[in-house]
Amino acid sequence: MKFLIALTPLIALVAAPVAAQNQDLGEPMGEGQEVEAVAVEGDDGDGPLRGTVSDDSSLDDLGIAIPAFATDRNVSTPANANGTAALGEELARVITANLRNNGLFKPTGPDSLPKPEFANITSPVWSTWGVRGAEMLVHGYVRARSDDRLTVGCYLYDMALQQRLVAEGWVVSPADWRRAAHKCSDLIYARLTGESPFFDSRIAYIAETGPKDNRTKRLAIMDSDGANHRFITNGRSTALTPRYSPDYKQLVYLSYVDGNPRIYVYDIGTGKQTLVTQSENPTFAPRWSPDGRWILYSMAVGGNTDIYRVSAQGGRSERLTDTPGIDIGGSYSPDGSRIVFESDRSGSQQIYIMDADGSNQRRLTFFGGRSATPEWSPRGDQIAFTHIAGDFNIAVMNPNGRGFRKLTNGWQDEAPTWAPNGRIIQFFRTARNTGATSLWQVDLTGENERRLPTPVDASDPAWGPILP
C-alpha cells in the first residue's frame, strides 16, 4: 500500500537561544526545535471526543496493544544510532510508559508484541491482535526525511469495530523525537477519555543538593515523564518557587542574591533573564495571573506579610491584603477574577479567597488542622492545597470550601501543582529522618500515586501547559 502524507502548517516553538545574561544562569535552554503537524493517509478530520468521562473505572481494564512503530527503510539518525527501526521501538516504549503511569489503561508494549510491517500500519492484520485480547491497537511509523528531520505517524484502532478511531502525524527534529511520542500519547488519551491531554508538557522544579543545613537549590526543567532534564541556574544563588507563564514562554522564580530576594522572569527560548522586582524585605511565592500581565507575590514589611501584585514588566507594586499576620501563596482562578491564598489571621494557617483587586476576603477552610499552599485547578472546579493535621498531605476542595478530600497519606507532602488538564496533581515529598525530597504525582481519585524520577532531590514543582 502506498503511504501518503500531506503537510499542513502549524505555529510552533521557534526561538534561537542566546547567551544567558546573568551570572546565576546555567546554559541557555536551547528550546525551539520546530514541530509541524501532518495529516496521515485517510485522515477524516476526527478529533478528540468532547465532554468528560463520567466513570473512569470503565477504562481501568482497557487493554491497549502498542507494538513497535514501523519504518519504510531503516536509516541511521541522530535520534538513534541503530536507525529508524530501533527508534520505532523507543517511541512505542515511551507511549506505553505514559499510558501505564497514568493509571487508566493497561497497555502492552513493544517488547512483548510482534512487529507490524510498514504496509500494515494503515491496514492492520486484525487476527494478529485479536488473539492477544487487545481492545485497542496503536500503530505508528517513523520515516527519515531528506532534510534530516523525522516524520512520525500515530493511529488508534478499535479492535471490536475494526475501525480507525483517530490518526495524526508530526514532523520533528531528531532531538525532539520524544515529543512525537508524547503527542501520540496525548492523541490516544484524549480520544479514549474525552479529556484534555497533558503528556506533551514540561515541569519546572527546584533541584536540591548538599547537606541538610546548607542546601544548594537550582532551577531545573524536564519533560512530564522526567526525560530531557536540564539545570537552568548554576546554584550560586538560591532559586525558589518557579511557575510557568500562561503562554509557556517564560518562568517566574524567586532568587536570593547576596541574601536579598529578587523576582526574575526567565525566557525559556532565549535564556534571557529579566528582573521584575527586588527588595531587602523577605519575599515569597511569585505567581502569574492567567493573562500574563501580573505577578503576585508576598512580602514581609515591619513584621506583617501581605500579598502584592506587580506588572510582569516590572514597576510599582500594589498591595492587595492589609491584615495583621502572614498572607502568602496567592493563586488566581482560571478566569482571573479571584485569588486563593493562605493566611494565619485567624490564629493558624488557613485558606482564604478574595476578588482579584483584594476585596471581599473570606475564609474557606474549616476542616480542622491547618491548610496551606493553595493552587487553583486549570479547570476552575477544584483547589488543591496542603492539609496539615499532624502529617502534611495533599487535599482538594471546591472553590466554595466544600467537598474536602485528602488524596495522599504521606508524612510530609506539600506544594501541589496541577497538570494542564486538571486531572493529576504533582507535589513534593520529604522523607522522614533523612530530609530527602522528591517529586510525586497522584490523580484526583487519590490513586495511581507514583514518584517522578529526578537526578537529585527535588522540591517546589510547577507543571507547565501543553506545548504548542
C-alpha positions as CSV (number, residue, x, y, z in Angstrom):
1,M,0.0,0.0,0.0
2,K,1.3,3.4,-0.9
3,F,1.7,5.6,2.2
4,L,0.9,9.2,1.8
5,I,1.1,12.3,3.9
6,A,0.0,15.9,3.3
7,L,1.9,18.6,5.1
8,T,0.0,21.3,6.9
9,P,1.5,24.3,8.7
10,L,1.5,24.6,12.5
11,I,2.6,27.5,14.6
12,A,5.4,26.0,16.6
13,L,8.1,26.9,19.0
14,V,10.7,28.9,17.1
15,A,13.3,30.6,19.2
16,A,17.1,30.6,18.9
17,P,18.9,30.6,22.2
18,V,21.2,33.4,23.1
19,A,23.8,33.8,25.8
20,A,22.4,33.9,29.3
21,Q,22.5,37.4,30.7
22,N,23.0,36.7,34.4
23,Q,25.9,35.0,36.2
24,D,23.5,32.8,38.1
25,L,22.2,31.2,34.9
26,G,23.4,27.9,33.5
27,E,23.5,27.2,29.8
28,P,20.5,28.5,27.8
29,M,17.7,26.0,27.4
30,G,18.1,25.7,23.6
31,E,14.4,25.1,23.1
32,G,12.7,25.8,19.9
33,Q,13.0,22.8,17.5
34,E,10.2,23.1,15.1
35,V,7.3,20.7,15.3
36,E,4.9,20.5,12.4
37,A,1.6,18.7,12.2
38,V,1.0,16.4,9.3
39,A,-2.2,14.7,8.1
40,V,-1.8,11.0,7.5
41,E,-3.4,8.8,4.8
42,G,-7.1,8.5,5.1
43,D,-7.4,11.3,7.8
44,D,-11.0,12.2,8.0
45,G,-10.5,15.1,10.5
46,D,-11.7,13.1,13.5
47,G,-10.7,15.0,16.7
48,P,-10.9,14.1,20.4
49,L,-14.2,13.2,21.9
50,R,-15.9,16.2,23.6
51,G,-17.1,16.2,27.2
52,T,-15.7,14.2,30.0
53,V,-15.9,10.5,31.1
54,S,-18.2,10.1,34.0
55,D,-16.8,6.8,35.2
56,D,-13.1,6.3,34.8
57,S,-13.5,2.7,36.1
58,S,-14.7,1.8,32.6
59,L,-11.2,2.4,31.4
60,D,-9.3,0.5,34.1
61,D,-9.1,-2.8,32.3
62,L,-8.9,-1.4,28.8
63,G,-6.2,-3.4,27.0
64,I,-4.1,-1.4,24.5
65,A,-1.5,-3.1,22.3
66,I,1.4,-0.8,21.3
67,P,3.8,-2.6,19.0
68,A,7.0,-1.0,17.7
69,F,6.4,1.8,15.2
70,A,7.3,0.6,11.7
71,T,9.6,2.2,9.2
72,D,9.7,2.1,5.4
73,R,13.5,1.7,5.5
74,N,16.0,1.6,8.3
75,V,18.0,4.8,8.2
76,S,20.6,5.9,10.7
77,T,19.5,9.1,12.5
78,P,20.9,11.3,15.3
79,A,18.0,10.2,17.4
80,N,19.2,6.6,17.4
81,A,22.4,5.2,16.1
82,N,20.7,1.9,15.2
83,G,18.3,3.6,12.9
84,T,14.6,4.4,12.5
85,A,13.7,0.7,13.2
86,A,15.2,1.0,16.7
87,L,13.7,4.4,17.2
88,G,10.3,3.0,16.4
89,E,10.7,0.6,19.3
90,E,11.7,3.5,21.6
91,L,8.7,5.6,20.5
92,A,6.3,2.7,21.4
93,R,8.0,2.2,24.8
94,V,7.5,5.9,25.7
95,I,3.9,5.8,24.8
96,T,3.4,2.6,26.7
97,A,5.0,4.1,29.8
98,N,2.9,7.3,29.5
99,L,-0.4,5.4,29.4
100,R,0.6,2.9,32.1
101,N,1.8,5.6,34.5
102,N,-1.5,7.5,34.0
103,G,-3.3,4.5,35.7
104,L,-6.3,4.5,33.4
105,F,-5.1,1.8,31.0
106,K,-3.3,-1.5,30.8
107,P,-1.1,-1.2,27.8
108,T,1.2,-3.9,26.4
109,G,4.4,-2.5,24.9
110,P,6.6,-3.5,22.0
111,D,8.9,-5.8,23.9
112,S,6.0,-8.3,24.3
113,L,4.5,-7.9,20.8
114,P,5.3,-8.8,17.2
115,K,6.5,-6.0,14.9
116,P,4.0,-5.0,12.2
117,E,5.1,-4.4,8.7
118,F,5.1,-0.9,7.3
119,A,2.2,-1.7,4.9
120,N,0.1,-2.9,7.8
121,I,0.1,0.4,9.7
122,T,-2.9,1.6,7.7
123,S,-4.3,-1.9,7.2
124,P,-3.9,-3.9,10.5
125,V,-3.9,-7.7,10.4
126,W,-6.8,-7.9,12.9
127,S,-6.3,-11.6,13.7
128,T,-2.8,-10.9,14.9
129,W,-4.1,-8.7,17.7
130,G,-7.4,-10.3,18.3
131,V,-5.9,-13.4,19.7
132,R,-3.9,-11.3,22.2
133,G,-7.0,-9.9,23.8
134,A,-6.3,-6.3,22.8
135,E,-9.3,-4.0,22.8
136,M,-7.4,-1.1,21.3
137,L,-4.5,-1.1,18.9
138,V,-1.9,1.6,18.4
139,H,0.0,1.5,15.1
140,G,2.6,4.1,14.1
141,Y,5.5,4.7,11.8
142,V,8.7,6.7,11.7
143,R,10.4,7.8,8.5
144,A,13.6,9.7,7.8
145,R,13.3,12.8,5.6
146,S,15.7,14.3,3.2
147,D,16.0,17.4,5.4
148,D,17.3,15.2,8.3
149,R,14.0,15.5,10.2
150,L,11.7,12.7,11.1
151,T,8.0,12.1,10.2
152,V,6.1,10.2,12.9
153,G,2.6,8.9,12.4
154,C,0.2,7.6,15.1
155,Y,-3.0,5.6,14.6
156,L,-5.5,4.3,17.1
157,Y,-7.8,1.4,16.2
158,D,-10.8,-0.1,17.9
159,M,-10.4,-3.9,17.7
160,A,-14.1,-4.8,18.1
161,L,-15.2,-2.4,15.4
162,Q,-12.0,-3.0,13.3
163,Q,-12.0,0.7,12.6
164,R,-9.5,3.5,13.0
165,L,-10.6,6.0,15.7
166,V,-8.1,8.8,15.1
167,A,-4.8,9.4,13.3
168,E,-2.3,12.2,13.3
169,G,1.3,12.8,12.4
170,W,4.2,15.2,13.1
171,V,7.5,16.3,11.6
172,V,10.1,16.7,14.3
173,S,13.9,17.2,14.6
174,P,15.7,14.1,15.7
175,A,16.3,15.8,19.1
176,D,12.5,16.1,19.6
177,W,11.5,12.5,18.9
178,R,10.2,12.1,22.4
179,R,7.8,15.0,21.8
180,A,6.2,12.9,19.0
181,A,5.7,10.1,21.4
182,H,4.1,12.4,23.9
183,K,1.9,13.9,21.2
184,C,0.8,10.4,20.2
185,S,0.1,9.6,23.9
186,D,-2.0,12.8,24.1
187,L,-3.9,11.8,21.0
188,I,-4.8,8.4,22.5
189,Y,-5.6,9.7,25.9
190,A,-7.9,12.5,24.6
191,R,-9.7,10.1,22.2
192,L,-10.4,7.5,24.8
193,T,-11.3,9.7,27.8
194,G,-12.8,12.8,26.2
195,E,-10.5,14.9,28.4
196,S,-7.7,17.3,27.5
197,P,-4.3,15.8,27.3
198,F,-1.1,16.6,29.3
199,F,1.8,14.4,28.2
200,D,3.5,16.9,25.9
201,S,4.2,19.3,28.7
202,R,7.2,20.2,30.9
203,I,7.8,20.5,34.6
204,A,10.0,23.0,36.4
205,Y,11.2,22.4,39.9
206,I,14.0,23.2,42.4
207,A,16.9,20.8,42.3
208,E,18.4,20.3,45.8
209,T,21.9,19.1,46.6
210,G,24.2,19.3,49.6
211,P,23.9,18.8,53.4
212,K,20.5,19.3,55.1
213,D,21.6,22.6,56.7
214,N,23.3,24.0,53.7
215,R,21.3,23.1,50.6
216,T,22.2,24.3,47.1
217,K,18.9,25.0,45.2
218,R,18.9,25.3,41.4
219,L,16.1,25.9,38.9
220,A,15.6,22.8,36.7
221,I,13.3,21.8,33.9
222,M,12.3,18.4,32.3
223,D,9.6,16.6,30.3
224,S,6.5,15.5,32.0
225,D,7.9,12.0,32.3
226,G,11.3,13.2,33.7
227,A,13.2,12.9,30.5
228,N,15.3,15.7,28.9
229,H,16.4,17.1,32.2
230,R,18.3,20.4,32.3
231,F,19.5,22.7,35.0
232,I,18.8,26.4,34.3
233,T,20.6,28.1,37.2
234,N,24.0,27.1,38.4
235,G,23.4,27.3,42.2
236,R,25.5,30.4,43.0
237,S,22.3,31.9,44.5
238,T,19.3,30.1,45.9
239,A,16.3,29.6,43.5
240,L,12.8,29.0,44.8
241,T,9.2,28.5,43.7
242,P,9.2,28.6,39.8
243,R,6.0,29.0,37.8
244,Y,5.3,28.9,34.1
245,S,3.7,31.9,32.3
246,P,0.3,31.1,30.7
247,D,1.9,31.0,27.2
248,Y,4.7,28.7,28.4
249,K,7.4,31.0,27.1
250,Q,8.7,32.2,30.5
251,L,9.3,31.1,34.0
252,V,9.0,33.4,37.1
253,Y,11.0,32.4,40.1
254,L,12.5,33.8,43.3
255,S,16.2,34.2,43.7
256,Y,18.3,35.2,46.7
257,V,21.4,37.1,45.5
258,D,23.7,38.3,48.3
259,G,20.9,37.5,50.7
260,N,18.4,39.8,49.0
261,P,15.3,38.4,47.3
262,R,14.7,39.2,43.6
263,I,11.9,38.1,41.3
264,Y,13.1,37.2,37.9
265,V,11.3,36.2,34.7
266,Y,13.4,33.7,32.6
267,D,12.7,33.4,28.8
268,I,12.8,29.7,28.1
269,G,13.6,30.1,24.4
270,T,16.4,32.7,24.6
271,G,17.9,32.2,28.1
272,K,17.4,35.9,28.8
273,Q,16.5,36.8,32.3
274,T,14.6,40.0,33.4
275,L,14.4,41.4,36.9
276,V,10.8,42.2,37.8
277,T,11.3,43.5,41.4
278,Q,13.7,43.3,44.3
279,S,13.7,44.2,48.0
280,E,15.6,43.9,51.2
281,N,12.4,42.5,52.8
282,P,11.7,38.8,52.8
283,T,9.7,37.9,49.6
284,F,7.9,34.7,48.7
285,A,6.0,32.7,46.1
286,P,5.7,34.7,42.8
287,R,2.7,33.6,40.7
288,W,1.4,34.6,37.3
289,S,-2.1,36.0,36.5
290,P,-3.9,34.0,33.8
291,D,-3.5,36.8,31.2
292,G,0.3,37.0,31.9
293,R,0.1,40.7,32.8
294,W,0.6,40.5,36.6
295,I,2.8,38.6,39.0
296,L,1.5,38.0,42.6
297,Y,4.0,37.7,45.4
298,S,4.2,38.1,49.2
299,M,6.5,40.4,51.1
300,A,7.1,40.9,54.8
301,V,7.3,44.5,55.9
302,G,7.6,45.6,59.6
303,G,6.6,42.1,60.8
304,N,3.5,41.9,58.6
305,T,3.4,39.8,55.4
306,D,0.9,40.8,52.7
307,I,0.2,39.8,49.1
308,Y,1.2,42.3,46.4
309,R,0.9,42.3,42.6
310,V,3.3,43.9,40.1
311,S,3.3,44.2,36.4
312,A,5.2,41.3,34.7
313,Q,7.3,44.1,33.0
314,G,8.3,45.5,36.4
315,G,7.3,48.7,38.1
316,R,5.4,49.8,41.2
317,S,3.9,47.1,43.3
318,E,0.3,47.2,44.6
319,R,-0.6,45.7,48.0
320,L,-3.8,43.6,48.0
321,T,-4.0,42.5,51.6
322,D,-3.6,44.5,54.8
323,T,-4.4,42.3,57.7
324,P,-2.2,41.6,60.7
325,G,-0.4,38.3,60.3
326,I,1.0,36.4,57.4
327,D,-0.7,36.3,54.0
328,I,1.1,34.3,51.4
329,G,0.7,32.0,48.4
330,G,-1.8,33.6,46.0
331,S,-3.2,31.7,43.1
332,Y,-5.6,33.1,40.5
333,S,-8.8,31.4,39.4
334,P,-8.5,30.5,35.7
335,D,-10.7,33.5,34.7
336,G,-8.5,35.9,36.7
337,S,-11.5,37.1,38.8
338,R,-10.4,35.7,42.2
339,I,-7.3,34.8,44.2
340,V,-7.0,32.0,46.7
341,F,-4.3,32.4,49.4
342,E,-3.2,31.3,52.8
343,S,-3.3,33.4,56.0
344,D,-2.8,32.9,59.7
345,R,-5.0,35.9,60.6
346,S,-7.4,33.5,62.5
347,G,-4.5,32.2,64.6
348,S,-3.5,29.3,62.4
349,Q,-2.7,28.7,58.7
350,Q,-6.0,28.6,56.8
351,I,-7.1,29.2,53.2
352,Y,-8.9,32.4,52.2
353,I,-10.3,33.7,48.9
354,M,-10.6,37.3,47.7
355,D,-11.5,39.2,44.5
356,A,-8.6,40.0,42.2
357,D,-8.5,43.6,43.5
358,G,-8.1,42.4,47.1
359,S,-11.7,43.0,48.1
360,N,-14.2,40.6,49.6
361,Q,-11.7,38.5,51.6
362,R,-13.2,35.5,53.4
363,R,-12.0,32.2,54.9
364,L,-12.6,28.9,53.1
365,T,-11.2,26.1,55.2
366,F,-12.8,24.8,58.4
367,F,-11.7,21.2,58.3
368,G,-9.6,21.0,61.4
369,G,-5.9,21.3,61.4
370,R,-4.1,23.8,59.2
371,S,-4.2,24.4,55.4
372,A,-1.6,26.0,53.2
373,T,-0.1,26.4,49.6
374,P,-3.4,26.5,47.7
375,E,-3.4,26.3,43.9
376,W,-6.5,26.6,41.7
377,S,-7.2,23.9,39.1
378,P,-6.9,25.0,35.4
379,R,-10.5,23.7,35.1
380,G,-11.6,26.1,37.9
381,D,-13.6,23.4,39.7
382,Q,-11.1,22.4,42.4
383,I,-8.5,24.0,44.7
384,A,-5.5,21.8,45.7
385,F,-3.7,22.5,49.0
386,T,-1.5,21.1,51.8
387,H,-3.6,19.9,54.7
388,I,-1.7,19.7,58.0
389,A,-3.1,17.6,60.7
390,G,-0.1,16.0,62.3
391,D,1.3,14.9,58.9
392,F,1.3,17.0,55.8
393,N,-0.9,15.7,53.0
394,I,-2.3,16.8,49.6
395,A,-6.0,17.6,49.6
396,V,-8.6,19.2,47.3
397,M,-11.8,21.1,47.9
398,N,-14.4,23.0,45.8
399,P,-13.9,26.8,45.4
400,N,-16.7,27.3,47.9
401,G,-14.8,25.5,50.6
402,R,-16.8,22.3,50.5
403,G,-16.1,18.8,49.2
404,F,-12.9,18.3,51.2
405,R,-11.0,15.2,50.1
406,K,-7.5,14.1,51.2
407,L,-5.5,12.5,48.3
408,T,-2.3,11.4,49.9
409,N,-1.3,9.7,53.1
410,G,2.3,10.6,53.5
411,W,4.4,12.1,56.2
412,Q,5.3,15.4,54.6
413,D,3.6,16.0,51.2
414,E,3.2,19.6,50.1
415,A,3.1,22.3,47.4
416,P,0.6,20.9,44.9
417,T,0.7,21.9,41.2
418,W,-1.8,20.8,38.6
419,A,-1.4,19.0,35.3
420,P,-2.6,21.1,32.3
421,N,-5.8,19.0,32.1
422,G,-6.7,19.4,35.9
423,R,-6.8,15.7,36.5
424,I,-3.4,15.0,38.1
425,I,-1.6,16.8,40.9
426,Q,2.1,16.9,41.4
427,F,3.7,17.7,44.8
428,F,7.0,17.1,46.6
429,R,7.5,14.7,49.5
430,T,10.1,14.9,52.2
431,A,11.3,11.6,53.6
432,R,11.2,11.1,57.4
433,N,14.6,11.3,59.2
434,T,16.7,11.9,56.1
435,G,15.1,15.1,54.8
436,A,15.4,13.9,51.2
437,T,12.9,15.5,48.9
438,S,11.3,14.0,45.7
439,L,8.5,14.7,43.2
440,W,5.3,12.6,43.2
441,Q,2.1,12.6,41.3
442,V,-1.4,11.5,42.3
443,D,-4.7,11.7,40.4
444,L,-8.0,13.1,41.7
445,T,-9.2,9.7,42.9
446,G,-6.3,9.5,45.3
447,E,-4.9,6.5,43.5
448,N,-2.2,5.9,40.9
449,E,0.4,7.6,43.1
450,R,3.9,7.5,41.7
451,R,7.3,9.0,42.0
452,L,8.8,11.1,39.2
453,P,12.5,10.4,38.5
454,T,14.9,13.3,39.1
455,P,18.7,13.1,39.2
456,V,18.9,14.9,42.6
457,D,16.5,15.8,45.4
458,A,13.5,17.9,44.2
459,S,11.0,20.3,45.6
460,D,8.6,23.2,44.6
461,P,7.3,21.6,41.3
462,A,5.5,23.6,38.7
463,W,3.6,21.9,35.8
464,G,3.6,23.9,32.6
465,P,0.8,24.0,29.9
466,I,0.7,21.8,26.8
467,L,3.5,22.7,24.4
468,P,2.4,24.2,21.1
